[in-house]
Amino acid sequence: MKRLLKPFMYCMMALAIVQPLQAERLKDIASISGVRSNALVGYGLVVGLNGTGDKTPFTDQTFINMMNKMGITIPPNINPKLKNIAAVSIHAELPAFAKPGQTIDVTVSSIGNAKSLRGGSLLMTPLKAIDGKVYAISQGSLVVAGFDAGGADGSRITVNVPSTGRIPSGAVVEKTVATPFYSSDHIVFNLDRSDFTTAKRVTDQINDYLGPDIAQAMDSTSIKVTAPRDPNQRVLFLSVLENLQVISGEASAKVIINSRTGTIVIGQHVTVASAAITHGSLTVTITENYEVSQPEAFSENGRTVVTPRSDIQAQEGDGHMFLFGPGVSLSTIVQAVNQVGAAPSDLMAILEALKQAGALKADLIVI
């Protein structure tokens, strides 16, 4: 038994070594053209609030319009003075291929001066897409994580955001969005990160698996693949493709600096040409001292005055010179700078100076 297991274990170890460790599924690095979600938005009323509603004219107008549609007429000179309703905006994401009868989650946000939506219920509200057509109907009780409370003396405590809530499965899909997914003999994969090397590897992987000329790279982002027209076969076809393992191309050399937070991110393949670096710091300390000057005893016109005295000291730190040969990695420079205790701002200044000198072989991006 052991003799049979040893060759098997050796084969498994060899396969583990051969398999690329950085391989990713195609579905994780690319999306299919035409398969996307759509934004929906609506305007409605939340009722049942505990005195934390709106006090705005458009909320009263919306309430009056709703009453008129239900056959209840409110005289024009009557102000409802409502406290338990709030005007809200509703937004949601309609997933690709969503069918009528399915439900989606919605987010409800106050657009007036409502203090809290806690305990409220959203009345039936149509949700429209950019084309102005209704694709879902929303209604239900809100789940609000925020909390707001106040006292008679004006003190108030607020936890999270009480003016925004969600309704899980709070909208029912009423209409399907037309998609070009079935209308062409080809499907197009769009890479999440544009890269010519990745596009070539995806094309080669698909052609090696399915046959020559099945996939064609259109540019650094899109790969066109010949696909069957039958919906069932196309689904099975994509199920196979999206699970193919592909090694993504490595990104270009970049150094990203966030000047507000002091964050520095250094990518792969960042090198530095032959350069000598020195960086010193000048510290100026100003101390204000106050001296009291009093007149002599029994002086008729003398008075006590306070005289400021400034003590200014300037100290220049020791500058350390670093000499690096051509092709040295940036991590070596960072390690050398850290050894002398340089701050992130010092490293930023060194990187910017290296870029201006043409010694930094990378794109320097400051955000």
C-alpha positions as CSV (number, residue, x, y, z in Angstrom):
1,M,0.0,0.0,0.0
2,K,2.8,2.4,0.9
3,R,4.5,1.7,-2.5
4,L,1.3,2.8,-4.2
5,L,0.9,5.9,-2.1
6,K,4.4,7.3,-2.6
7,P,4.2,7.7,-6.4
8,F,0.8,9.3,-6.0
9,M,2.0,11.8,-3.4
10,Y,5.0,12.7,-5.6
11,C,2.6,13.4,-8.5
12,M,0.4,15.6,-6.3
13,M,3.4,17.5,-5.1
14,A,4.6,18.0,-8.7
15,L,1.2,19.3,-9.7
16,A,1.1,21.7,-6.8
17,I,4.5,23.1,-7.9
18,V,3.5,23.4,-11.5
19,Q,0.1,25.1,-10.8
20,P,0.5,28.9,-10.7
21,L,0.0,30.3,-7.3
22,Q,-1.3,33.7,-8.6
23,A,-3.9,32.3,-10.9
24,E,-7.4,33.8,-10.6
25,R,-10.7,32.8,-12.0
26,L,-11.9,34.8,-15.0
27,K,-15.1,35.8,-13.1
28,D,-12.9,37.5,-10.5
29,I,-11.0,39.7,-12.9
30,A,-13.5,40.5,-15.6
31,S,-17.2,41.2,-16.2
32,I,-19.5,40.4,-19.1
33,S,-20.6,43.2,-21.3
34,G,-24.4,43.9,-21.0
35,V,-24.7,42.0,-17.6
36,R,-25.0,44.9,-15.1
37,S,-27.3,46.3,-12.4
38,N,-29.4,49.4,-12.8
39,A,-30.1,52.1,-10.4
40,L,-33.7,52.8,-9.3
41,V,-35.0,55.9,-7.4
42,G,-38.3,57.0,-6.0
43,Y,-40.0,59.6,-3.8
44,G,-42.5,58.7,-1.1
45,L,-43.8,59.2,2.4
46,V,-42.9,57.4,5.6
47,V,-45.8,57.4,8.2
48,G,-46.1,56.3,11.8
49,L,-43.3,58.3,13.2
50,N,-43.4,59.2,16.9
51,G,-43.4,63.0,16.5
52,T,-40.1,63.0,14.6
53,G,-41.4,63.8,11.2
54,D,-41.0,66.7,8.7
55,K,-42.1,70.3,9.0
56,T,-41.7,71.3,5.4
57,P,-44.2,72.6,2.8
58,F,-43.4,69.9,0.2
59,T,-44.2,67.2,2.8
60,D,-47.6,68.7,3.5
61,Q,-48.2,69.1,-0.3
62,T,-47.4,65.4,-0.9
63,F,-49.7,64.4,1.9
64,I,-52.6,66.5,0.5
65,N,-52.0,65.0,-3.0
66,M,-52.1,61.5,-1.6
67,M,-55.4,62.3,0.3
68,N,-56.9,63.7,-2.9
69,K,-56.1,60.4,-4.8
70,M,-57.9,58.5,-2.0
71,G,-61.0,60.6,-2.3
72,I,-60.4,62.8,0.7
73,T,-60.4,66.6,0.0
74,I,-58.5,68.9,2.3
75,P,-59.5,72.6,2.0
76,P,-56.7,74.8,0.6
77,N,-56.6,77.1,3.7
78,I,-56.1,74.2,6.1
79,N,-52.6,73.4,7.3
80,P,-52.3,69.7,8.4
81,K,-49.5,70.4,10.8
82,L,-48.3,66.9,10.6
83,K,-45.6,65.5,12.9
84,N,-45.7,61.8,12.1
85,I,-44.8,61.7,8.4
86,A,-41.6,62.4,6.5
87,A,-40.8,62.9,2.8
88,V,-38.1,60.4,1.8
89,S,-36.1,59.3,-1.2
90,I,-35.8,55.7,-2.0
91,H,-33.0,54.1,-4.0
92,A,-32.1,50.5,-4.9
93,E,-30.1,48.4,-7.3
94,L,-32.0,46.3,-9.8
95,P,-29.7,43.2,-10.5
96,A,-29.2,41.9,-14.0
97,F,-31.8,39.4,-15.2
98,A,-34.1,40.3,-12.3
99,K,-37.6,38.9,-13.0
100,P,-41.1,40.2,-12.1
101,G,-42.1,39.0,-8.7
102,Q,-38.6,38.9,-7.2
103,T,-37.7,41.2,-4.3
104,I,-34.8,43.6,-3.8
105,D,-33.6,45.6,-0.8
106,V,-34.2,49.4,-0.7
107,T,-32.6,52.3,1.2
108,V,-34.8,55.1,2.5
109,S,-33.4,58.5,3.4
110,S,-35.1,61.6,4.7
111,I,-34.9,64.6,2.4
112,G,-36.5,67.1,4.9
113,N,-35.9,68.0,8.5
114,A,-37.2,64.8,10.0
115,K,-35.3,64.0,13.2
116,S,-35.7,60.2,12.9
117,L,-37.3,57.6,10.7
118,R,-37.3,55.0,13.5
119,G,-40.6,53.1,13.8
120,G,-41.9,54.4,10.4
121,S,-43.4,52.5,7.5
122,L,-42.9,53.4,3.8
123,L,-46.1,53.7,1.8
124,M,-46.4,52.2,-1.7
125,T,-43.8,54.0,-3.8
126,P,-42.9,53.4,-7.5
127,L,-39.2,53.1,-8.3
128,K,-38.1,54.4,-11.7
129,A,-34.9,54.0,-13.8
130,I,-33.2,56.6,-15.8
131,D,-35.7,56.1,-18.7
132,G,-38.5,57.2,-16.4
133,K,-40.2,53.8,-16.4
134,V,-41.4,52.0,-13.3
135,Y,-39.4,48.8,-12.6
136,A,-40.3,48.1,-9.0
137,I,-42.8,49.0,-6.2
138,S,-41.5,49.6,-2.7
139,Q,-43.4,49.4,0.6
140,G,-42.7,48.1,4.1
141,S,-41.5,48.8,7.6
142,L,-38.1,50.5,8.1
143,V,-35.1,49.0,9.9
144,V,-33.2,52.0,11.4
145,A,-29.9,51.4,13.2
146,G,-29.6,55.0,14.4
147,F,-31.2,56.5,17.5
148,D,-32.0,60.1,18.5
149,A,-33.2,61.5,21.8
150,G,-33.4,64.9,23.4
151,G,-34.3,66.5,26.7
152,A,-36.3,69.6,27.7
153,D,-33.1,71.5,28.4
154,G,-31.9,71.2,24.8
155,S,-29.5,68.3,25.4
156,R,-29.5,65.6,22.7
157,I,-27.9,62.3,22.0
158,T,-27.6,60.8,18.6
159,V,-26.3,57.3,17.8
160,N,-25.4,56.5,14.1
161,V,-27.7,58.1,11.6
162,P,-31.4,57.9,12.5
163,S,-32.6,59.7,9.3
164,T,-31.7,56.7,7.1
165,G,-33.1,53.2,7.1
166,R,-33.4,50.0,5.0
167,I,-36.2,47.7,4.1
168,P,-34.9,44.2,3.4
169,S,-36.8,42.7,0.4
170,G,-38.7,46.0,0.4
171,A,-39.4,46.3,-3.3
172,V,-41.1,43.9,-5.7
173,V,-39.8,43.9,-9.3
174,E,-42.5,44.7,-11.8
175,K,-40.6,44.8,-15.1
176,T,-37.5,43.2,-16.6
177,V,-34.7,45.3,-18.0
178,A,-33.9,44.6,-21.7
179,T,-30.4,43.3,-22.1
180,P,-28.3,42.6,-25.3
181,F,-26.9,39.4,-23.7
182,Y,-28.8,37.1,-26.1
183,S,-28.9,39.3,-29.2
184,S,-25.4,38.7,-30.5
185,D,-23.2,35.7,-31.7
186,H,-20.5,37.0,-29.4
187,I,-20.0,37.8,-25.7
188,V,-17.4,40.3,-24.5
189,F,-15.4,40.1,-21.3
190,N,-14.3,43.4,-19.9
191,L,-11.3,43.3,-17.6
192,D,-11.6,45.1,-14.3
193,R,-8.0,46.4,-14.8
194,S,-6.9,47.3,-18.3
195,D,-3.8,45.4,-19.2
196,F,-2.5,44.1,-22.5
197,T,-0.7,41.1,-20.9
198,T,-3.8,40.0,-19.1
199,A,-5.9,40.3,-22.2
200,K,-3.5,38.1,-24.2
201,R,-3.4,35.5,-21.4
202,V,-7.2,35.3,-21.2
203,T,-7.4,35.0,-25.0
204,D,-4.8,32.2,-25.1
205,Q,-6.4,30.4,-22.2
206,I,-9.8,30.3,-23.8
207,N,-8.4,29.3,-27.2
208,D,-6.3,26.5,-25.7
209,Y,-9.3,25.2,-23.9
210,L,-12.0,25.5,-26.6
211,G,-10.2,25.7,-29.8
212,P,-8.4,28.3,-32.0
213,D,-10.0,31.6,-32.9
214,I,-12.8,31.3,-30.4
215,A,-11.6,34.3,-28.5
216,Q,-10.1,37.5,-29.9
217,A,-8.6,40.4,-27.9
218,M,-10.1,43.6,-29.0
219,D,-7.9,45.9,-26.9
220,S,-6.3,46.0,-23.4
221,T,-9.7,45.7,-21.8
222,S,-12.1,43.7,-24.0
223,I,-12.0,40.0,-25.2
224,K,-14.6,38.9,-27.7
225,V,-15.6,35.3,-27.5
226,T,-17.8,33.4,-30.0
227,A,-20.8,31.9,-28.1
228,P,-23.9,29.8,-28.9
229,R,-27.2,31.6,-29.4
230,D,-29.3,29.1,-27.5
231,P,-29.8,30.5,-24.0
232,N,-29.3,27.1,-22.2
233,Q,-26.1,26.4,-24.1
234,R,-24.9,30.0,-23.6
235,V,-25.3,29.7,-19.8
236,L,-23.4,26.4,-19.7
237,F,-20.7,28.0,-22.0
238,L,-20.2,30.9,-19.7
239,S,-20.2,28.7,-16.6
240,V,-17.2,27.0,-18.0
241,L,-15.4,30.2,-19.1
242,E,-15.8,32.1,-15.9
243,N,-14.1,29.4,-13.9
244,L,-11.0,29.3,-16.1
245,Q,-7.8,30.0,-14.2
246,V,-5.8,33.0,-15.6
247,I,-2.6,34.6,-14.3
248,S,-3.1,38.4,-14.4
249,G,-0.3,40.6,-15.8
250,E,1.6,42.5,-13.2
251,A,0.8,46.2,-12.9
252,S,3.2,48.9,-13.9
253,A,5.6,50.3,-11.4
254,K,3.8,52.9,-9.2
255,V,4.4,54.8,-6.0
256,I,1.3,56.3,-4.5
257,I,1.5,59.1,-1.9
258,N,-1.4,60.4,0.2
259,S,-0.2,63.8,1.3
260,R,-3.1,64.2,3.8
261,T,-2.6,61.0,5.8
262,G,1.1,60.4,5.2
263,T,0.4,57.0,3.6
264,I,2.9,55.7,1.0
265,V,2.3,52.6,-1.1
266,I,5.0,51.2,-3.2
267,G,4.2,48.7,-6.0
268,Q,6.2,46.0,-7.6
269,H,9.1,46.5,-10.0
270,V,9.9,50.0,-8.5
271,T,13.7,50.6,-8.9
272,V,16.0,53.6,-8.6
273,A,18.8,54.6,-10.9
274,S,22.2,55.5,-9.5
275,A,21.7,58.4,-7.1
276,A,23.1,60.0,-4.0
277,I,20.6,61.2,-1.4
278,T,21.0,63.5,1.6
279,H,18.2,64.9,3.7
280,G,18.5,67.1,6.7
281,S,16.0,68.9,8.9
282,L,16.1,72.4,10.3
283,T,14.3,72.9,13.7
284,V,13.4,76.4,14.8
285,T,12.3,76.9,18.5
286,I,10.8,80.1,19.6
287,T,10.2,80.6,23.4
288,E,8.3,83.7,24.7
289,N,9.3,84.9,28.2
290,Y,7.7,87.8,30.0
291,E,9.6,90.1,32.4
292,V,7.9,92.5,34.8
293,S,9.6,95.9,35.0
294,Q,8.7,97.9,38.2
295,P,9.6,101.6,38.9
296,E,11.9,102.6,41.7
297,A,10.5,103.1,45.2
298,F,8.6,106.4,45.8
299,S,8.7,107.2,42.1
300,E,6.0,109.7,41.1
301,N,5.6,108.9,37.4
302,G,6.7,105.3,37.3
303,R,4.4,102.4,36.5
304,T,4.7,98.6,36.3
305,V,5.0,97.2,32.7
306,V,5.3,93.7,31.3
307,T,8.1,93.3,28.7
308,P,8.1,90.3,26.3
309,R,11.4,88.7,25.6
310,S,11.7,86.2,22.7
311,D,14.3,83.4,22.7
312,I,14.9,82.0,19.2
313,Q,17.1,78.9,18.7
314,A,17.8,77.2,15.4
315,Q,19.2,73.7,15.1
316,E,19.9,71.8,11.9
317,G,19.9,68.1,12.0
318,D,22.7,65.9,10.7
319,G,22.2,65.1,7.1
320,H,22.9,61.5,6.1
321,M,24.2,60.8,2.6
322,F,23.1,57.6,0.9
323,L,24.7,56.3,-2.3
324,F,22.8,53.7,-4.3
325,G,24.0,51.9,-7.4
326,P,21.9,51.6,-10.5
327,G,18.9,49.2,-10.4
328,V,18.6,49.1,-6.6
329,S,15.0,48.4,-5.4
330,L,13.1,51.1,-3.7
331,S,12.7,48.9,-0.6
332,T,16.4,49.3,0.0
333,I,16.0,53.1,0.1
334,V,13.1,52.9,2.4
335,Q,15.0,50.6,4.7
336,A,18.0,53.0,4.7
337,V,15.8,56.0,5.5
338,N,14.0,54.2,8.3
339,Q,17.3,53.3,9.9
340,V,17.9,57.0,10.6
341,G,14.4,57.5,11.9
342,A,13.1,59.7,9.0
343,A,9.4,60.6,9.1
344,P,6.9,59.8,6.3
345,S,7.1,63.4,5.2
346,D,10.8,63.1,4.8
347,L,10.3,60.0,2.6
348,M,7.8,61.8,0.5
349,A,10.2,64.6,-0.1
350,I,12.9,62.1,-1.1
351,L,10.6,60.3,-3.5
352,E,9.5,63.5,-5.2
353,A,13.1,64.7,-5.5
354,L,14.1,61.3,-7.0
355,K,11.3,61.6,-9.6
356,Q,12.4,65.1,-10.6
357,A,16.0,63.9,-11.0
358,G,14.8,61.1,-13.3
359,A,16.2,58.4,-10.9
360,L,12.8,57.0,-9.8
361,K,11.8,54.4,-12.4
362,A,8.0,54.5,-11.6
363,D,4.9,56.6,-11.9
364,L,4.7,58.9,-8.9
365,I,1.0,59.5,-8.0
366,V,0.1,62.1,-5.3
367,I,-3.5,62.0,-4.1
